[in-house]
Amino acid sequence: MTRTGLLGGSFNPAHRGHRHISLAALDALGLDEIWWLISPGNPLKPQKGMAPLAARFASARRAAAGARIRVTAIERELGTVYTADTLAALVRRYPRRRFIWLMGADNLAQFHRWRDWRKIASLVPIAVATRPGYDARALKAPAWGWLRRFVRPAATARNWTMWRPPALVLLSLTPDRTSATALRAANPDWHDHVTKSFYPKAVRDDVTRRPLT
């Protein structure tokens, strides 16, 4: 089995914080690789200010360069919008892989807003990375009231493939305060430069090997 971490998001843009959490998770969880799932559209985020998929994909490619990270927009092919549906499809499609879902404490704080969030927890283990300013909120969130009974000791994180979901582990990682919101505020037109230097027809998805068009 290939031990695969999944980090989903808009990556608007991808940045060193995404890379930081991924490299730390590779080590803490003993992963073979991580897939960055670039969402065509996030139902919980406004479309205003969302850069084109090609630009976000390109920024992710640059941020992931040289690491055991695959960048994919596989949800386009799967036709899925919600994480629960994406995970169900990935588990069926890749039976020789074991997946673990990665997210920051900021997402745990709003996890109860995700469609079928209990189904997500029942499909794959979840690893939650600390994030400055969100940890306390996450532990007061509605989803935590249900999830806390399934928490596994951080010292056993590398044994996650033996856990039966629901299973959750909290990873205390050195924080990186890089913010996509701050990056966009500093450079609202960041995607124009990236898109102009990016040729979708020449780039293939790292997982499906299909051209990004």
N, C-alpha and C positions, 0 to 999 in steps of 0.2 A: 504493500500500500504506500502511495505517495502522500506524505503528510503536508497538507496544503492549507495555508491561511487565506482567508478572504477578507479584503478590506474594500468596502463599497463606499460610494460617495459621488458627489458632483465633480470634485477635483477642479474647482473653479477659482483659481488655478491649482494644480498640484504644487506642492512646496516641500521644503526640507522637513517640516513637521510630519508629513505623510511618510517620508523616507525614514525618519527617526523612529517612529512607532513600529514601522515594518521591520527594520533591522533589529530592534530590541525584541520584538516578538519572535523573529526567526530563532534567536538564541534562547529566549526564555521558554519557548514551547517546543524547541527541537524540530523546527519545520524544515522541510526540503525546499519549499518555495512559497511565495505569496502571490496571489492574484489581486491586482487592483481592478475592481469592477467599476468602470466609468459609466455612470448612469446617463442614459439618453435624456432623462427628465426626472427630477425628484418631486414626488407629490407633496412633500412637506415644505418645499422651497418655492418662492415666487419665480416665475419665468423671467421677469424683468431683471436684467443684469446678468442673466445666465449666458455665458459664452457658447458659441457653437461647439458641438461635440468634437469636431476635428481639432479645434484649438485646445480643448481640455485634454484630449487624447495626447496631443503633441507635448503639452506641458508635463503630462504624466510620464511619457517616454523619457523626457529629459531628466526629470527628478529621479527616475528609477534606474538610470544608466549605471551599469556595472554591478548591480545588485541582483540577488536571486528573486527578482520581482518580474512578473509577467503583467503587461498592461492589456486589458481586454474591454471591449464594448459588447460582450456576448449577449447582453440583454436585448440588443437590437435583433439578433437572430432568434433568440428564444421567444421574443414577443412579450416579455414580462415587464411589469411596471413595479410590482411590489416585491420586497425582499423575500417574503415567504414563498412566493411562486418561483422566484429565481432559484432559491436554495433547493426546493423540491425538484426542479428540473435538473440542476447540477448533480444532485445525488443520484438521480436516475441515469443521467448521461455518462457519468464517470464513476462506475462502481469500483474501480481499482484505486480510487483516491479516498482519503479521509479528510474531511473539511472541518475547519474550526472558524467561526465568525469572529472577526476582530472589530472592536469599536472603542471609542473613547468614552470617558465618563459623561461627557456632554450628551452623547447619544443615549446612554443609559437613563439620563435624567428625563428624556422625552420618549423613551422606548414604548411607553403605554399608548402613545399616539400612532405607532406603526400598525398597519393593518395585520391582523393575525399574529401579533407578537408572541403569543404563547406557542403558536405553531412553529415559529422561527426557533424558539428555545427547544422545542421537541425534536427538531430535525438535526441540529448539529450543536456541539458544545460552543460556548461563547467565552471569549477572553476580553475583559474590559481593562483598558489602560487608564491610569490616572491622568487627569488633565487639570491644570491649575484653575481654580475658581468654580469647578463643576463637581468635585468629589462629594461635598456635603449635600448639594442638591440631588445628586444621583441616589444617595442613600436615604433620601426622604421621598423619592418619587414613587408613584403608585406601583410601577412594575417591580420595584425592589421588594415590596411587601410579599410578592409571590415568589420572586426569584431567589431570595436569600436562603430559603431552605435547601437550595440545590448548589450552594457555593462549596467549592472544593479548596483545600489548602494550596496556597501559592507554591509551597515546597514540592507539590506533586504535579506541577503544571506540565512537565514533560511526559506525564503518563496519560494525557488527555485522550489518546486513542482508545483507552480502555474504559473510558467513562461512558455511561449510557445517558443520553440526553433525557431530560434537561440537566445540564451541568454548566456551571459558571465559575470562572476563576478571575480574581482581581490581581492585576499585575502592577506593582509599584515600579514605574519606570522613571528615569530622569526626564523631567518635563522639557518640552520644546514649545516656546510660546509663539511660534510663527502662526499667523492667522491669515486665511484666505481673504477674509473680510478686509483686514488691514492692507493686504497687498492690492486688492482691487481699489481701495480708497486712494492709495498712493499712485496707482497707475490704472485708471478706469479703462484705458484702451489697450491693455496688455495683450489681448487676444488678437488684435489687428496685426501686430508684428509676428506673432507666432503663426497665425494662419497664412500670411504671405510667404513664410519660409517653409511651409509644410505642404507636402504633396500627397493627399490622401490615396490616390490611385497607386502610388509607389510604396505605400506602407501597409503591411499586413498585421492583422490582429494577432497578438502573441499567443493566444489560446486556440482560436478557431482557424488561424492562418488565412482567413478571408481578407480581401482588401477592405480598407476603411474608406468608404465612399459616402 
